[in-house]
Amino acid sequence: MYSKIPLSQTIVALCEAKGIKKIIISPGSRNAPLTIGFTEHPAMECFSIVDERCAAFFALGMAQQLKEPVAIVCTSGSALLNYYPAISEAYYSDIPLVVISADRPIERIDIGDGQTIRQKDVFENHILYSANLYSEIVLHELESQEEKVLQKQREAQKHNERIINVALNKAIENKGPVHINAPFYEPLYDKVDKPSVIPRNIPPEKIIYTFAEDLKDEMLELWNSSKRKLVLIGVSTPGNIREQWIDLLLKDPSVLILTETTSNVYHPRIINCIDQLIAPLKEEEFEVLQPEILLTLGGLIVSKKIKAFLRKYQPKAHWHIDEKKAFDTYFCLTEHVKMNPNAFFDVFLSRTKLLDSNYQKSWIAIREDRRIKHNTYIKSIPFSDFIAYSIILNKIPRTAMLQLSNSSTIRYTQLFSLKKGQTVFCNRGTSGIDGSTSTAIGAALINKTITTLITGDLSFFYDSNGLWNNYIPKNFKIIVINNNGGGIFRILPGKEDTPNFNRFFETTHSLTAEHLCKMYNFEYSVARDENELEKEVQKIYENNESPQLLEVFTPRKDNDKILIDYFKYFI
C-alpha cells in the first residue's frame, strides 16, 4: 500500500532508490503519509522511537556504524526542533542523517494553527542542504481538475523530485545531515494500492580529488628537509588509516605520531596518551617538542593541552589531509589536501627520505618513563574515578565496541592505553553530554558485537529516555560512573565548596540508576570499592542474555585532587 499523496510516494521511492532503508519514526499525525509510505514498504526497516531527541541520536549511532545515511521522520511543530542536538553532532562529525519532517501548508504558518512553527531552513547553520518542498492538493475526481491545476501539480512534482534528489545525494556524497521539509494537506491517512508517480532518480556523483604535482613537490621538499615532523590523529573510524602507512611513517626517526583514543589507531611506537606526555613539560621541553611540520588526520581533538601547545609553539607548516574539510584549530593551517589519507600516503610516502633525527626516539623514551610513573601512581591512590577507569578499561574485552560519553569520561579514558584493536566511538562533533546513551544503542544494534557504554552520571540521567525503545541488544552494557554530580568542574581553577558552586556548577544529586533499570528491564549491579568493581565488571561480561547496567559510586570530593595530583606526579 502507498499513501495517496504523491509527495509521500516520491520521498519513499527516492530513499529506496538511493539505498536508504533504515527509518526511525517518531509518532504524529501530520507525518502519517510518510509513516504509511515507509512502514508499508517491504524494503524498509522501520523503528518507532517516541522521543525525537533520542530518535535522532539513535539514528546517528546507526549511521556511525553503517557509514551511510539513516532517515528520521517526525511530525510538525516542536517535534522537529528536538532533532537539533543530533543534527549539529552529525554536521561536525560528518555522519549522514536524512531528516524528513512533515509540515503544515505555507498559508497555515503564523496564523495560530496548532503544531505549526517556521520549519523552512530551521537548521540552516548546521545542515548540508535544506529541501523545502511544495505542498500538493490531491483532488479526488481527476476529471474535475482544470488544466492549470494539473500543470501546477506537475510543476510541483518536478520541483520536489529535483530537490529531494539533491538533498539525498548531498547526504551520501558529503557525509552529513540534510533536511527535507514536506508540507501535507489533509486528508493524511488515505491509501492506494498503486503509486501515482514514478520519480526520477538522479544518482549521486563520486568526486575524486587529485594531488597537484607542484604542490606535491613543494610539500616533499619541506618534508625531506625537516627533522621534527609531528603527525596528530584525531577522531577516525577503525581501519580508516591503514596500518602499513603508520608503519612506514614510523620508520623515519624524524616522525613522531600522537594519537587520541578516538583515533582507533594502534602501534607500539605511537604516543597515545597525549596529556600524560605533555602536561608536565617545561618551556624548554616544549621548544624541543615543537614540530617544523604538523600533519593532522581525522576529526576533532579532545586534548586541550595539545591545542594550547600547538597554538603557542606553532610549526612552519600545518597540513591537514581530508577529502571534505580542514579546521584551522591551531591558527597555522597552511595546506588542506583534499584526499583520502590512504590515497595521500600512497602517492606521497614513496618519495620521502629517512632523516637522521633524535625526535622520535627521545620522546618515545619519555613516554616509557611516563608509563612507569603512571602505574606507580595508580598503586598509591585510594578508590576514585581514576581507579575505576583503570579497572574498567583493563577488563573490557578487546573485541567489544566501546562507546564513551563526553566530559570526564572521554578525558579519563585518554589517560590509559587501550587494548590493540579496541574500537572506540564518542560524539566529539559538538562534545555534548546529550544523546550518548541513544547513540550507543543505535550503534550496538548495527555493530552486533558486545557494546559497552561508559558514561558519567549526569550524561546518563540526561539521556535516560534513550532506554525507552524496544531495540536494545541483549549484549549491551552500560557502566555509569556516579560521583553525584559534574565532578569535572571540581578541577577548574577557582572552584569553591559553596552552595552556589555545588548547585549550579557541580549540580550535586543523590540519584541512582536502580529504578530506571527496573523500568527498562536492565540487570542492575553496584560497585563501591576496588574489590567490588573487579568482580562486577567481570560478571557483566559473563551474561549476554539481557542488557546490563553497572553503577560505580566514587567519592565526590576526592576525585579532583587525585586527578590534579596525577599530573604533578610526573614533575
N, C-alpha and C positions, 0 to 999 in steps of 0.2 A: 504494500500500500504506500501511497505518496500523499503528502499534504497537497491540497488542491491549489495552494498558492505557488505560482511559478517561481517566485523568488526563493522560496524554501527549496524547491526542486533543484534550482540552479546551484545553490550553495552546497547541497549534499552531493550532487553529481560531480562538481569540480573538486571537492575534497576527496572523493573516491578516485577520481582520475589522477590525482597527484599523490596517491598513496597515504592520505591522512585518514586513518581508520580507527584511531583511539579518541573517543569523545567523552569528555567529562561534562555532565549536565547538572545544573542546579535547577530545582523546581520553580515553576512560574506559569503564568497563563499567557503572557504576550509572546513567549518563546515556544508556545505549543506547536506552531508549524514546523519549527526546527526539531523539536523533540520527536514529533511524529516522523519526520523525514529520516532522522538518524536512527531511531530505535527500530523502525520498520525495515531498515535496510539490512539485508543479510550479511553484507561485508563489514559492517560497522560494529565495533566493540564499545558499548556504551557503559558508563559508570555514573551512578547517581550520588552526588555529594551535596548536602543541603547548604552548608556554609560556603559562600562564594570565595572568601579569602583562603580557606583550606582547600577548596576545589582547585584553585589556581596554582597553589604550591604543590598539590598532589600531582597535577599535570606537569608542573616544572620538573619534579623528580622523575617522572616517566620520560619526559623529553631529554633530560640529562643523560639517562642511560641509553635511550634509543638513538640519540643524535639525529632525530628527525622530528618534524612538527607533531604536536598533540593539540587538539582543539578543546576549548572550553566554551560552554554555551550557557547564557543566562537570560533572565527576563529584563524588562526595562526598569529604569529608575536607579536607586542607590545600590541595587544588586551589582551593577556594573562597576561601581567605584570600589567595591571590596576586592576586585581583581588587581587594583593598582600596585600594592606591595610586590606581588609576584611578577607583574609586568616589568616593573623597574629592575628587579633582580634579573629577569631574563634578558633585558636590554643590555645590562652591563656585563652579564656572564655569557652572552652570545648563545642563548638557548632558544630554539624556535618554538614559540607558542602562537596559536591562532585563536584570537579572542573573537567570538561571534556573539554579538548582543542583539536582542530584539529591542525594538524601539516603537514609539508612537509616531504616527504620521506627523509631518512637519507643522501642519496647521494646529496641532494639539499642544505644541510646545509653548510654555509660558502663558497659558490661559487658565491655569488652575486645575488641570486634569490630574488624576491620581497616578502615582508611579511614573511621573514624567519629569525628566530633567533635560538639560542640554547635553546630549550624548555625542554630538558631532565633534570629532577631533579632541575628545576629552583627555586622551593620553598623549597629546602632540609632542610633549617634551621627552617622552621615553618610549617611542614606538618607531618602527621602521617605515610603516605605511598605514594610513587610515583610509579605508574604503567606505565612503558614505553613500549608501545605496538609495535608489529611488523606490518609493513605495508603489504598490500596484492595487488598483481596484479590480477585483475579479467579478465580472458580471455573469449572472447565471445563464442568461439567454443570449447566445452568441449572435443570433440574428437581430437582436435589439441594439447592438452596438453600431454606432456610426463609424464611418471610415476614419475620421480624425481621432476618435478614441482608440481604435485599433492601432493607428500609426503611433500614438503616444505610448501605447503598451510595447510596441516593437522597439521604439527608441529606448524606453526604459530597460527592456531586456538586454539590448546591445550594450548600453552603458554599464549595467550591472555585471554582465558577463566579463566585460573588459577589466573592470577594476577589481573584481574578485580574483581573476587570473593574476593580475599584478600583485595583489596582496599575498596570495598563497605562494607565488614564485619568490617574492621577497623573503618570506619566512624560510623557504628552502635554500635559496641562493646565499643569503646574507646571515643566516643563523641568528634569528632574533624574533621579537614579538611583532605581530601585526594585528590590526583591529578591523573587523568587518561589522558595520552597524546597519541592521536590517529593519526598517520600519514596516509594520504589518497592519493592515486594516482587518477588522472583524468581518465575517466570522473566521475564527482561528483554528477550529477543530475539524473542518471538513476534509474528507479524504477522497482520493480517486485511485483506481487500480492501474491507471496508465499515466505516465508523465505527459504533460502538455508542452514541455520544452526539452530540447536536447542541446545543452550549452556547448559551445566550442571550447576545447581545452588548448590553451597556449602553453607548451612545455617550458619549464624553466631553462635558463641558459647556464652553462658551466663556464665560468670565467677562469682562464688560465693566465697567470701573470708570468712575465719573463724577467730575467735579470739583465739589465743593460750592461754591455761589455765595458763601457767606460767607467761605470760605477763599480763594477766588479774589480776592475784593475786598480782603481783608487783605493777601495777597501782592502784589497790584498796587499798593496804596498804598505799601508799603515799597519795591518795585522802582522806582516812579516818583519816589521821593524820595532814592534812593541814588546817589551819584556814583562809587562804586567797586564794581563788580559783577564777580566773578570766576567764570567758567564753567570747570570742570575735567572733562575727559572721559577716562575710563579705558578698560578693555578693552571693545571693541564690535565687532560684526561689520560687514563692509563694507555700506554702504547703510542701516544701522540708524538713523542720524540724517541726514535729508535735507539736502542742500546748501543748499536755499532758506532753512532756518532758521538755518544758520550765517551766510549772507549777511545775513539780516535782523538777527540779533544784533549783528553787527559794524558795522552802520550806526549803532549807538548808541556815541558816544565814551566812554561810561562803562562799557562792557563790554569785558573782556579775556578771551580764550579761551586756555587752556593745554591741550595735548593730549599724551597719551603715544603712543609708537609703535604700541601695540596698539589705539589708538582707531580706526584706519582712517579718520580724518577729515583732510582736506587743505584748506588755504586760505592764500593769500599773507599774510593778516594774523593768523594764529594764531601762538602761540609753541609750537613743537613739540619743543624741546629744553629741558625744564624745568630740569634740573640745570645746564646751561650758563648759564641765565639767573640762577638764584638762588644758586648756590654761592659766588660772590664777594661777595654783598651784605653791607653793614654794617648795624648795628642800625637806624640812622636810615632806611636804604633799605627795610628790611623793614617799617618803620612806614608808609612811603609805599605799599608794595605791599599792605598789609593791607586786605582787602575788607570792605565793610559787609555784602554778601550773597555767600555762596558757593553756587553752583548746580552740583551734580555729576550727571554722567550716566555710564552704562556701569558696568563692573565694577571690579575691584581695581586699585590704583595701585602701580606699581613704585617710583617715586622716594621714597627715604627723606627726601630734603631737603624735598620739598613737604609731606610728612606732618609733619615737625618744625616747619616754618614755620607751618602752619595750626593746629597744636596750641598753639603759643606765641602767635601773633598771630591770635586767633580772630575770626571775623565775628560781627555781631549775629545773623545768621540763616544757617542752613545747610539748604538744601532738596535732597533727592535725588529724582529722577524715575525711577521704575522700577515696572513692574507687579507685581513679585514681592517685592523686599526692598530694604532700605537699611541699610548698615553705618554705625555711628557712629565712623568712622575717626578723626575729628579731635576727638571728645568735645564736639561742639557742635551735633549734629543737632537741628533744630527742627521739620522737616516732611518726612514721607515721602509724596509724591504718587504714588498707585498708578495710574499711567497710562503708556502708551507715550510716549516722548519726542516723537514727531511729533504725536500727538494732543494732548499738553500744549501744545506750541508753537502749534498751530493755534488753540486757544481762548485762549491767554494773550498771545501777542505782538501780536495785533491791537489790544489795549487798552493797550499800553505806550507810553511817551513817550520821545523822544530828549532826553537831558540834556546840557547844556554841561559838558564834563569833559575833563581832560588825561590821564585814566587810561590809556586805550588807546594814545594817540599817544606818550606818553613811554616806555612800556615796549616798544613796537614799535621805537622809536629805539635803545633799549639792546640789544634783540635783534639789530638790524642791526650794531651795533658788536661784539657777541659773535661774530657770524658771520665778520666780517673777521678778528678775532683768532684764531678757530678755524682758518681757512685758513692764516694766517701761521704758527701753531704747528705745523701738520702739515708745513710745508716745512722746519721747523728740527730735526725729530727723526729719529733713526735707525729702521731697520726694527724693528717691535714689533707687539704686539697692536693698538695704536691705528692704525698704518699699515695693517695687514692689514684691519681693519674698514672703513677709509676706501676702500680699493681695491675690496674685495668688494661693498660696498653700492652703490658707483658703477657697478659692472659688471653687476649683476643686472638682467635685462630688466624693464621696468616691468610687463609682462603676467604675469610669473612670480609664483606664490604663494610667500611667504616664511614658513617655519616656523622658530621660534627656540627653542633650549634655554634653560634658566634660568641663574642665577648671572651670570657675567661676560658671557655672550653678549647677553642682553637689556639689560644695563646699558650695555655699549659701544654697542649699536645705538641706544639712546636719545639718544646724543650727536650723532647725524648726521641730516640731513634726507633723507628717502627721496623717491623719485620719486612724483609725484601719481598716485594710483590703485593704488599698490603695496598688495597685500593681505598683512596680517601677522597671524600667529597664534602664541600661546605659552601653555603650560599655567600660567597665573598663579593658578589657584584655590588650589593649595597650594604653588606655586612650587618643586616638587621637581625634581631633576635626572633622576629616573627616568622612563622612558617617552617621552622626546622623539622618539626615532627611530621607535618604533612608532606614535605619534600622527601623525607627519608622513607615514608611508607610508599609513596608513588614510585620511588627508585627501587625499593625492595620488591615491589610487585613485578617489575620488569626484569631485574637482575637475577632473581630466583635463588641466589646464594644466601647463606646466613648473613643478615644485616644487623649491625649494631649502631644505634644512635646514642652518642654520648652528648648529654645536654645539661646545662645548668638549670636550677630550679625555676628562675624567672622565665627563661625561654620556654621551658616545658609547660608551665601553667598558662603562659600567654597563648600557646597554641594547643591547648588541651582539646579543642574541638577537632583537632586533627585525628583524634582517636575515634571520632564519630563517623565511621564508614564501615562498610561490610567487606573490605578488600585487604585487610591486614594479614600478611602471610603468617603461618604458624611458627616459622623460624625467625620471626622478627624480635629483636631485643632492644630494650631501652635501659640505659644506665643514667640515672638522674643524680648529679652531684648537688645535694641540698645543703647549702651553707646559710640558709634562712635569709636570703636577700641577694642584692647585687654586690657580691664581695669584691668584684673587680674595682669598684670605686674606692675601696679602702686603701689601695696602693697609690692613689693620687696624692700629689703633694698638697699639703694644707688641709687635709681631711681632719675632722674632729669628731669625737664621740659626743655629739649633741643631739637633742631630739629632732632638730630640723634636718641634720645630716642623715640620721637613721631613717627618717620618714620619707624624705624627698630624693635622696641620692641612693642610699643603700636599700631603701624600701624593705625593711625587715618584716618578716612574717613568721607564722608558725604552721604553715600549711604542709600537708604531706600528700603523696600520690595514692595513698591506700584506697580511699573511697572511689577515686577515678578508676582504679584497676578493677574494683568490684563492678562498677557500672559498665565498663567496656570489656570485661572478661579477659583481663590480663592476669597472669600469675604474678603475685607480688612478693618480694623479699626485701630484707633490710640488712644493711651493714653499718655498724657504728664504730668499728675499730679495725685494725690491720688484719687480725686473725679472721674475723667475720668476713671481711671483704675477700680475702684469699679464697675462702670456702664458697661464698655465694657467687662470685664470678665464675668459678669452676662449674657450679651447679646449673647456672642458666644455659650453659652450652651443652649440658647433658640431656636437656629436654627441648626437642624441636617440634613438639606436638601441639603447642599453644604459645601465643605471644607472652614474653616475659618482661617484667619491669623490676629492676633492682634499684632501690633508693639508698644512696650513700650519704649519711649525715656526717658533716665535718664541722670543726669548731670555728664559728663565725669570726671570732676576734683574734685567732691565731694565724689564719691563712695568709694575711697580708704581710705580717712580719717575716714569716718563713720564706715567702717568695722574694721579698726585698733582700733578705739576708743571703739568699741563694746567689744573687749577682755579686754581692760583696765578698762572698767566699772565694771567688776566683782572683781577687786582687792581691 
